Amino acid sequence: MVHTRLDGVQFSRMVYLGANFLSGNVKVVDGLNVFPVPDGDTGTNMNLTLTSGVEELSRKESASISEAASALAKGLLMGARGNSGVILSQLFRGFSKTVNGKEEINARQFADALKAGVDSAYQAVMKPVEGTILTVAREAADMAVRTARTSDDVVHVMEKTYEQAQDTLLRTPDMLPVLKEVGVVDSGGQGLLYIYEGFLRALRGETATEVKQASSQPKDQMQLDKLVQEHHNAQVHLKTEDIHYGYCTEFMVWLSHSTEPNKKPFSEALFRAQLDKMGDSLLVVSDDDVVKVHIHAEHPGNVMQYAQQFGSLHRIKIENMREQHANILKAEESKEQDAVDESQQLGALPYGLIAVAAGKGIADIFRSMGVHVVVEGGQTMNPSTEDFVNAIAGCNAEHIFILPNNSNIIMAAQQASELAEVPVTVIPSKSIPQGMAALVAFNAGAEPKVNAEAMSRAIAHVKTGMVTHAVRDTRMGDVEIKEGDYIGIAEKEIVTSGADLMESARTLLLSMIDEEAEIVTIFLGADATQDQAAELETVVSDAFPDVEVEILEGGQPLYPFIYSVE
């Protein structure tokens, strides 16, 4: 049977079955994850991300493909974990934007939406690497576009898309040397292939007998709020008596959540023109079915009454600027002191620090170094975009610095920074030692740009080593690795592997220390002992008597020892 149209109900079935196929093969995808080290969690991250999308989609079932795709995209965005999860969210965010406003789409529009998703994903990645999920998605989407030129059957387009994804996946080892060296295909590409297989089977008429759901209760939908990059506060430029519009008014409009029986269709241009008559300093930003409004108005009730015709109002904040301005004029005359006084009046810190950590000891160390919010996470348990959004809100600060402390978490942190209501700087720390080095370089009295530069420089001068278990048999360079071995990783390179924990720990540690080293810090994991730490301290002292050794209780899982060499 030829399917020439695709609506929201059919699209939802595709997503549900795709999620089932991925969920049932998480361990397979995890097992393929050898880039850059064999400690795989790609399948876990993709599964958690897609589960979040399925939850949102199941709460907003619709016959409109526009609404179904939008719900999926929002759920994916807020649940995105790790690089693979963020990329997956972007694939369907671009898809959603392309089908926006359509009740159903034809084969060519379906192919164009897949292609738009790929474009969105590539834009989200700073340095795209070929031979990964990006390549699989791109070549599959290109095939979809070519097929749709001569076929109006959505099923046929999906068949060719899936076949091309298979072909490209098989060629990923030829594109990414580490995959060829180990003898596996790309894990993220394999995860996407499982999703596409579910899509194809659903279009052929197969049904999902069990939709994968999260074990916890679904959370309320997060509001998609765009970051206002530069907020000009008119209070500091006016005399109190010159303030014509006295109330700084901010709120969100959820266009799809209105209970008004006569809700009006939304036009951003008309909406903006009408609000412009009610005040000044107007800012209107719309993203899908969410609108952010900022305006200085004399009658904020009139503004909100008008806006309520288009949706329900959330995050309402109204401040009396005349009162604020009078208080500001009482402060010291210096611009810097005025800024401090204003932040105190508003109850916000000048800056906030967020760090990702696994293990009570490491979390306590970060807090002792001034971190305001510690987000639990690390390898195999990457925080989601939503986790970072909540942490940012919990800081209550004018500028936020995030230390992801894991290369697989950086993209989720960056994505959260784009959703925040305050400026956020993500310091690209890839390990716990790098995060602590960045904190040492932080200066509470410096400008954000100066701190960002200093912290980024600091992480470049720290060498990180980790001892952990290998999850599969493989070979990296000259190192033969067996499943369950203790592997020693210096930065991204595996330098040793063996069945004996202390032998691997000693070999790794000595390989990292040279004549320029001054301080070695050893973070003890949950499974390490003080006696083992003392043994390592003796090894360093005997070989490098001038190097200072510090031992800290980290309590981190998975890694018996984490080393920092400075």
C-alpha positions as CSV (number, residue, x, y, z in Angstrom):
1,M,0.0,0.0,0.0
2,V,1.3,3.4,-0.9
3,H,1.4,6.1,1.8
4,T,1.5,9.5,0.3
5,R,0.8,11.5,3.5
6,L,2.2,11.4,7.0
7,D,0.2,12.9,10.0
8,G,0.8,13.3,13.7
9,V,-0.7,10.0,14.6
10,Q,1.4,8.0,12.2
11,F,4.5,10.0,13.2
12,S,3.9,9.2,16.8
13,R,3.7,5.5,16.1
14,M,7.0,5.8,14.3
15,V,8.6,7.4,17.3
16,Y,7.2,4.9,19.8
17,L,8.4,1.9,17.8
18,G,11.8,3.6,17.2
19,A,12.1,4.2,20.9
20,N,11.3,0.5,21.6
21,F,14.0,-0.7,19.2
22,L,16.6,1.6,20.7
23,S,15.5,0.7,24.3
24,G,15.9,-3.0,23.5
25,N,19.4,-2.5,22.2
26,V,20.9,-0.1,24.7
27,K,23.6,-2.5,25.7
28,V,24.5,-3.2,22.1
29,V,25.0,0.5,21.4
30,D,26.9,1.0,24.7
31,G,29.2,-1.9,23.8
32,L,30.2,-0.2,20.5
33,N,31.2,3.0,22.2
34,V,35.0,2.9,22.0
35,F,35.6,6.5,20.9
36,P,37.6,7.9,22.6
37,V,37.8,5.1,25.3
38,P,35.9,1.8,25.8
39,D,33.7,3.0,28.7
40,G,30.5,3.2,26.6
41,D,27.3,5.1,27.5
42,T,26.1,6.3,24.1
43,G,23.1,3.9,24.0
44,T,22.2,4.9,27.6
45,N,22.3,8.6,26.7
46,M,20.3,8.2,23.5
47,N,17.7,6.1,25.3
48,L,17.2,8.5,28.2
49,T,16.9,11.4,25.7
50,L,14.4,9.6,23.5
51,T,12.4,8.5,26.5
52,S,12.0,12.1,27.5
53,G,10.8,12.9,24.0
54,V,8.3,10.0,24.1
55,E,6.9,11.2,27.5
56,E,6.3,14.6,26.1
57,L,4.8,13.2,22.9
58,S,2.5,10.9,24.8
59,R,1.2,13.8,26.9
60,K,0.4,15.8,23.8
61,E,-1.1,13.3,21.3
62,S,-2.2,15.1,18.1
63,A,-3.3,14.3,14.6
64,S,-1.2,17.3,13.5
65,I,2.4,16.4,12.6
66,S,3.3,19.9,13.5
67,E,2.2,19.5,17.1
68,A,3.5,16.0,17.4
69,A,6.9,16.9,16.1
70,S,7.0,20.0,18.3
71,A,6.2,18.0,21.4
72,L,8.8,15.4,20.6
73,A,11.4,18.1,20.0
74,K,10.7,19.8,23.3
75,G,10.9,16.6,25.2
76,L,14.2,15.6,23.5
77,L,15.7,19.0,24.1
78,M,15.0,19.0,27.9
79,G,16.0,15.4,28.3
80,A,19.1,15.5,26.1
81,R,22.1,13.8,27.8
82,G,25.6,13.5,26.4
83,N,26.8,14.5,23.0
84,S,24.7,11.7,21.3
85,G,21.6,12.9,23.1
86,V,22.1,16.5,22.2
87,I,22.7,15.6,18.6
88,L,19.6,13.5,18.6
89,S,17.5,16.3,20.0
90,Q,18.8,18.7,17.3
91,L,17.9,16.2,14.5
92,F,14.3,16.4,15.5
93,R,14.3,20.1,16.5
94,G,15.2,20.9,12.9
95,F,12.6,18.4,11.7
96,S,10.0,20.1,13.9
97,K,10.7,23.6,12.6
98,T,10.4,22.4,9.0
99,V,6.9,20.8,9.5
100,N,5.7,23.6,11.7
101,G,2.1,24.6,10.9
102,K,1.4,21.5,8.8
103,E,-1.3,19.0,9.7
104,E,0.3,16.4,7.5
105,I,3.2,16.2,5.1
106,N,4.0,14.4,1.8
107,A,7.1,12.4,1.0
108,R,9.1,15.3,-0.3
109,Q,8.3,17.4,2.8
110,F,9.3,14.4,5.0
111,A,12.6,14.2,3.3
112,D,13.2,17.9,3.5
113,A,12.4,17.8,7.3
114,L,15.0,15.0,7.8
115,K,17.5,17.1,5.9
116,A,16.7,20.2,8.0
117,G,17.3,18.1,11.1
118,V,20.8,17.2,9.9
119,D,21.6,20.9,9.2
120,S,20.5,21.8,12.8
121,A,22.6,19.1,14.3
122,Y,25.7,20.1,12.4
123,Q,25.2,23.7,13.5
124,A,25.1,22.5,17.1
125,V,28.5,20.8,17.0
126,M,31.6,23.0,17.1
127,K,33.9,20.6,15.4
128,P,31.9,17.9,13.6
129,V,33.7,14.6,13.2
130,E,32.9,12.4,10.2
131,G,32.3,8.7,10.8
132,T,29.8,9.4,13.6
133,I,26.0,9.7,13.9
134,L,26.2,13.0,12.1
135,T,27.5,11.3,8.9
136,V,24.9,8.5,9.1
137,A,22.1,11.1,9.5
138,R,23.4,13.3,6.7
139,E,23.9,10.7,4.1
140,A,20.6,9.0,5.0
141,A,18.8,12.4,4.7
142,D,20.4,13.1,1.4
143,M,19.2,9.8,0.1
144,A,15.7,10.6,1.3
145,V,15.7,13.9,-0.6
146,R,16.9,12.1,-3.8
147,T,14.3,9.4,-3.5
148,A,11.5,11.9,-2.9
149,R,12.2,13.5,-6.2
150,T,10.8,10.5,-8.0
151,S,8.6,8.8,-5.4
152,D,5.6,10.1,-3.5
153,D,5.5,7.1,-1.2
154,V,6.6,7.9,2.3
155,V,7.3,4.2,3.0
156,H,9.6,4.0,0.0
157,V,11.5,7.1,1.1
158,M,11.9,5.7,4.6
159,E,13.1,2.4,3.1
160,K,15.8,4.1,1.1
161,T,16.7,6.3,4.1
162,Y,17.2,3.2,6.3
163,E,19.2,1.4,3.7
164,Q,21.5,4.3,3.2
165,A,21.9,4.6,7.0
166,Q,23.0,1.0,7.1
167,D,25.4,1.5,4.2
168,T,26.9,4.6,5.8
169,L,27.2,3.0,9.2
170,L,29.2,0.1,7.7
171,R,31.6,2.7,6.2
172,T,32.1,4.6,9.5
173,P,35.3,2.6,10.3
174,D,36.8,3.9,7.0
175,M,36.1,7.5,8.1
176,L,37.1,7.4,11.8
177,P,40.5,5.6,12.3
178,V,39.8,4.5,15.9
179,L,36.7,2.6,14.8
180,K,38.7,0.7,12.2
181,E,41.5,0.0,14.6
182,V,39.1,-1.6,17.1
183,G,36.8,-3.2,14.5
184,V,33.4,-1.6,15.3
185,V,31.0,0.8,13.7
186,D,30.0,4.1,15.3
187,S,27.8,3.7,18.3
188,G,25.7,6.8,17.8
189,G,25.1,5.8,14.2
190,Q,24.0,2.4,15.3
191,G,21.6,3.9,17.8
192,L,20.1,6.1,15.1
193,L,19.8,3.0,12.8
194,Y,17.7,1.3,15.5
195,I,15.4,4.3,15.6
196,Y,15.1,4.4,11.9
197,E,14.3,0.7,11.9
198,G,11.4,1.4,14.2
199,F,10.2,4.2,11.9
200,L,10.2,1.9,8.9
201,R,8.4,-1.0,10.7
202,A,5.8,1.4,11.9
203,L,5.1,2.7,8.4
204,R,4.8,-0.8,7.2
205,G,2.0,-1.4,9.7
206,E,3.7,-3.0,12.7
207,T,2.6,-1.7,16.1
208,A,4.4,-1.1,19.3
209,T,3.2,-3.6,21.9
210,E,5.0,-1.8,24.6
211,V,6.0,1.9,24.7
212,K,9.1,2.5,26.7
213,Q,8.3,4.9,29.6
214,A,10.5,6.4,32.3
215,S,10.4,4.8,35.7
216,S,9.7,8.2,37.4
217,Q,6.6,10.3,37.1
218,P,6.6,12.7,34.1
219,K,7.8,16.2,35.0
220,D,6.0,19.4,34.1
221,Q,7.0,20.7,30.8
222,M,9.8,23.2,31.0
223,Q,9.2,26.6,29.5
224,L,11.4,27.4,26.5
225,D,12.8,30.8,27.3
226,K,15.3,32.5,25.0
227,L,18.3,34.2,26.5
228,V,18.2,37.9,26.2
229,Q,21.9,38.5,25.4
230,E,21.9,42.2,26.4
231,H,19.4,43.8,28.7
232,H,19.4,47.5,28.8
233,N,18.0,48.7,32.2
234,A,16.6,52.2,31.6
235,Q,16.6,53.0,35.3
236,V,20.2,54.0,35.5
237,H,19.8,56.6,32.7
238,L,16.8,58.5,34.0
239,K,15.7,60.7,36.8
240,T,13.1,59.1,38.9
241,E,10.5,61.7,37.8
242,D,11.3,61.0,34.2
243,I,10.2,57.4,34.3
244,H,7.0,57.4,32.3
245,Y,6.3,53.7,32.4
246,G,6.9,52.6,36.0
247,Y,6.6,48.9,36.0
248,C,9.2,46.4,34.5
249,T,6.9,43.6,33.4
250,E,8.0,40.1,32.2
251,F,6.1,37.0,31.6
252,M,5.8,33.9,29.4
253,V,2.9,33.1,27.1
254,W,2.3,29.4,26.4
255,L,0.3,29.6,23.2
256,S,-0.8,25.9,23.3
257,H,-1.9,26.0,26.9
258,S,-4.8,28.5,26.8
259,T,-8.1,27.6,28.3
260,E,-9.7,30.7,26.7
261,P,-12.7,29.5,24.5
262,N,-12.1,32.3,22.0
263,K,-8.3,32.1,21.8
264,K,-7.0,34.3,18.9
265,P,-4.5,33.1,16.4
266,F,-1.0,34.4,17.2
267,S,0.9,36.7,14.9
268,E,4.2,37.9,16.3
269,A,4.2,41.1,14.2
270,L,0.7,42.1,15.3
271,F,1.3,41.1,18.9
272,R,4.5,43.2,19.0
273,A,2.8,46.2,17.4
274,Q,-0.1,46.2,19.9
275,L,2.2,45.9,23.0
276,D,4.4,48.7,21.6
277,K,1.5,51.0,22.3
278,M,1.4,50.1,26.0
279,G,5.0,50.9,27.0
280,D,8.6,51.0,26.0
281,S,11.7,48.8,26.2
282,L,9.7,46.1,24.5
283,L,11.2,42.7,23.7
284,V,9.1,39.8,22.2
285,V,10.8,36.5,21.5
286,S,8.8,33.5,20.2
287,D,10.1,30.0,20.0
288,D,7.6,27.4,18.8
289,D,4.5,27.8,21.0
290,V,6.2,29.8,23.7
291,V,6.5,33.7,23.8
292,K,8.8,35.7,26.1
293,V,7.7,39.2,26.8
294,H,9.6,42.1,28.4
295,I,8.1,45.6,28.6
296,H,8.2,48.7,30.7
297,A,4.5,49.6,31.2
298,E,2.4,51.9,33.4
299,H,-0.5,49.5,33.5
300,P,0.9,45.9,33.4
301,G,-2.5,44.5,34.0
302,N,-3.6,45.7,30.6
303,V,-0.5,44.2,28.9
304,M,-1.2,40.8,30.5
305,Q,-4.9,40.9,29.8
306,Y,-4.2,41.5,26.1
307,A,-1.6,38.7,26.0
308,Q,-3.9,36.2,27.7
309,Q,-6.0,36.1,24.6
310,F,-3.3,34.1,22.9
311,G,-2.3,31.6,25.7
312,S,-1.8,31.1,29.4
313,L,0.7,33.3,31.3
314,H,3.6,31.9,33.3
315,R,6.7,33.3,35.1
316,I,5.1,36.6,35.8
317,K,7.4,39.2,37.3
318,I,6.5,42.9,37.9
319,E,8.9,45.3,39.6
320,N,8.3,49.0,40.5
321,M,11.1,50.8,38.7
322,R,10.5,54.1,40.4
323,E,11.1,52.5,43.8
324,Q,14.1,50.7,42.5
325,H,15.5,53.8,41.0
326,A,15.1,55.8,44.2
327,N,17.0,53.1,46.0
328,I,19.8,53.1,43.4
329,L,20.3,56.9,43.7
330,K,21.0,56.4,47.4
331,A,23.9,54.0,46.7
332,E,27.5,55.1,46.1
333,E,28.1,57.1,42.9
334,S,30.5,54.6,41.3
335,K,29.1,52.4,38.6
336,E,30.6,49.3,40.1
337,Q,29.0,49.9,43.5
338,D,25.6,50.8,41.9
339,A,25.7,47.4,40.2
340,V,26.5,45.6,43.5
341,D,23.7,47.5,45.4
342,E,21.2,46.7,42.6
343,S,22.1,43.0,42.7
344,Q,21.7,42.9,46.5
345,Q,18.3,44.6,46.2
346,L,17.1,42.0,43.7
347,G,18.5,39.2,45.9
348,A,20.9,37.9,43.2
349,L,24.5,37.1,43.5
350,P,26.9,38.8,41.1
351,Y,28.0,35.3,39.9
352,G,27.1,31.7,40.3
353,L,29.3,28.6,40.0
354,I,27.9,25.2,38.9
355,A,30.0,22.0,38.7
356,V,29.3,18.5,37.8
357,A,30.6,15.8,40.1
358,A,30.1,12.2,41.0
359,G,31.0,11.2,44.6
360,K,30.3,12.9,47.9
361,G,33.9,13.7,48.5
362,I,34.4,15.5,45.2
363,A,31.1,17.3,45.6
364,D,32.2,18.6,49.1
365,I,35.6,19.7,47.7
366,F,33.8,21.7,45.0
367,R,31.5,23.3,47.5
368,S,34.5,24.2,49.7
369,M,36.0,26.0,46.6
370,G,33.0,28.2,46.2
371,V,30.7,26.2,44.0
372,H,27.0,27.1,44.6
373,V,25.3,24.2,42.9
374,V,26.8,20.7,42.4
375,V,25.0,18.7,39.7
376,E,25.4,15.0,40.2
377,G,26.7,13.2,37.2
378,G,29.7,12.0,35.3
379,Q,30.6,9.1,33.0
380,T,27.6,6.8,32.3
381,M,25.2,9.2,34.2
382,N,25.4,12.4,32.2
383,P,23.1,15.2,33.5
384,S,20.4,16.3,31.1
385,T,19.7,19.8,29.7
386,E,16.9,20.1,32.2
387,D,19.2,19.3,35.1
388,F,21.4,22.3,34.1
389,V,18.4,24.6,33.5
390,N,17.2,23.8,37.1
391,A,20.7,24.3,38.5
392,I,21.0,27.7,36.7
393,A,17.7,28.8,38.2
394,G,18.8,27.6,41.7
395,C,21.9,29.8,41.6
396,N,20.0,33.1,41.5
397,A,22.9,34.9,40.1
398,E,23.5,37.6,37.5
399,H,26.1,35.5,35.6
400,I,26.6,31.8,35.7
401,F,29.8,29.7,35.1
402,I,29.3,26.0,34.4
403,L,32.1,23.4,34.8
404,P,30.9,20.2,33.0
405,N,34.0,18.2,34.0
406,N,33.4,15.6,31.3
407,S,33.7,16.0,27.5
408,N,30.4,14.2,27.0
409,I,28.5,16.7,29.2
410,I,29.7,20.0,27.6
411,M,27.1,20.1,24.8
412,A,24.2,19.6,27.3
413,A,25.6,22.5,29.4
414,Q,25.9,24.7,26.3
415,Q,22.3,23.9,25.2
416,A,21.1,24.8,28.7
417,S,23.0,28.1,28.5
418,E,20.9,29.0,25.5
419,L,17.7,28.5,27.4
420,A,18.7,30.4,30.5
421,E,17.3,33.8,31.5
422,V,20.7,35.1,32.6
423,P,24.1,35.0,30.9
424,V,25.9,31.7,31.2
425,T,29.5,30.8,30.4
426,V,30.4,27.2,29.9
427,I,34.0,26.5,30.7
428,P,34.9,23.4,28.6
429,S,36.5,21.4,31.5
430,K,36.7,17.7,30.6
431,S,37.7,16.2,34.0
432,I,37.4,16.8,37.7
433,P,41.1,18.0,38.0
434,Q,40.4,20.5,35.1
435,G,37.3,21.8,36.9
436,M,39.2,22.4,40.1
437,A,42.0,24.1,38.3
438,A,39.5,26.4,36.7
439,L,38.0,27.3,40.2
440,V,41.5,28.2,41.5
441,A,41.8,30.6,38.6
442,F,38.4,32.2,39.2
443,N,38.4,35.8,40.5
444,A,35.1,36.9,42.1
445,G,36.0,40.6,41.4
446,A,36.9,40.2,37.7
447,E,34.6,40.7,34.7
448,P,33.0,37.5,33.2
449,K,35.1,37.7,30.1
450,V,38.3,37.9,32.1
451,N,37.3,35.0,34.3
452,A,36.3,32.9,31.2
453,E,39.8,33.4,29.7
454,A,41.6,32.7,32.9
455,M,39.7,29.6,33.7
456,S,40.0,28.2,30.2
457,R,43.8,28.8,30.3
458,A,44.0,27.0,33.7
459,I,42.4,23.8,32.5
460,A,45.0,23.5,29.7
461,H,47.8,23.2,32.3
462,V,46.4,20.2,34.1
463,K,47.1,16.6,33.2
464,T,44.4,14.1,34.1
465,G,44.6,10.4,34.6
466,M,41.9,7.9,35.5
467,V,41.8,4.2,36.3
468,T,38.6,2.3,35.4
469,H,37.3,-0.9,34.0
470,A,37.2,-1.8,30.3
471,V,33.7,-2.8,29.1
472,R,34.8,-4.9,26.2
473,D,37.7,-6.7,24.6
474,T,39.6,-4.4,22.2
475,R,42.9,-3.0,21.2
476,M,44.1,0.6,21.3
477,G,47.4,1.1,19.7
478,D,49.9,-1.2,21.4
479,V,47.6,-1.8,24.4
480,E,45.7,-5.1,24.4
481,I,42.5,-4.8,26.5
482,K,40.3,-7.5,27.9
483,E,36.8,-7.0,29.3
484,G,37.0,-6.3,33.0
485,D,40.7,-5.2,32.9
486,Y,41.8,-2.1,34.8
487,I,42.7,0.5,32.2
488,G,44.8,3.6,32.9
489,I,43.8,6.6,30.8
490,A,46.1,9.7,30.5
491,E,44.0,12.4,29.0
492,K,42.4,10.5,26.1
493,E,45.1,7.9,25.6
494,I,45.0,4.4,27.2
495,V,48.5,3.8,28.4
496,T,48.1,0.5,30.4
497,S,45.7,-2.4,30.9
498,G,45.8,-5.4,33.2
499,A,44.0,-7.6,35.7
500,D,45.8,-6.1,38.7
501,L,44.4,-2.7,39.9
502,M,47.5,-1.5,41.7
503,E,49.8,-2.4,38.8
504,S,47.7,-0.4,36.4
505,A,47.4,2.4,38.9
506,R,51.2,2.6,39.4
507,T,52.0,2.4,35.7
508,L,49.6,5.2,34.8
509,L,50.7,7.5,37.6
510,L,54.4,7.2,36.8
511,S,53.8,7.7,33.1
512,M,52.2,11.1,33.8
513,I,54.9,12.6,36.0
514,D,57.9,14.4,34.4
515,E,60.6,16.8,35.6
516,E,58.2,19.8,35.4
517,A,55.6,18.3,37.7
518,E,55.2,19.9,41.1
519,I,52.0,18.6,42.6
520,V,50.2,15.2,42.2
521,T,46.7,14.9,43.6
522,I,45.1,11.5,44.0
523,F,41.3,11.3,44.3
524,L,40.2,8.0,46.0
525,G,37.2,6.4,44.5
526,A,34.4,4.6,46.3
527,D,36.2,1.3,45.9
528,A,39.8,2.5,46.8
529,T,41.4,2.3,50.2
530,Q,43.8,4.5,52.2
531,D,46.4,1.7,52.2
532,Q,46.3,1.7,48.4
533,A,46.7,5.5,48.4
534,A,49.7,5.3,50.7
535,E,51.3,2.8,48.4
536,L,50.9,5.2,45.5
537,E,52.2,8.0,47.5
538,T,55.4,6.0,48.3
539,V,55.8,5.1,44.6
540,V,55.8,8.8,43.7
541,S,58.1,9.8,46.5
542,D,60.6,7.2,45.6
543,A,60.7,8.1,42.0
544,F,60.2,11.8,42.2
545,P,61.2,13.0,45.7
546,D,60.6,16.7,44.9
547,V,57.0,16.2,43.9
548,E,54.3,17.0,46.5
549,V,51.5,14.4,46.8
550,E,48.0,15.2,48.1
551,I,45.4,12.5,48.8
552,L,41.7,13.4,48.8
553,E,38.6,11.3,49.5
554,G,36.6,11.6,46.3
555,G,34.1,8.8,46.7
556,Q,33.6,8.7,42.9
557,P,32.1,5.6,41.3
558,L,33.6,3.7,38.4
559,Y,37.1,5.2,38.9
560,P,39.1,3.8,41.8
561,F,41.7,6.6,41.2
562,I,41.7,9.9,39.5
563,Y,45.0,11.7,39.2
564,S,45.8,15.4,38.7
565,V,49.4,16.4,37.8
566,E,50.4,20.0,37.8
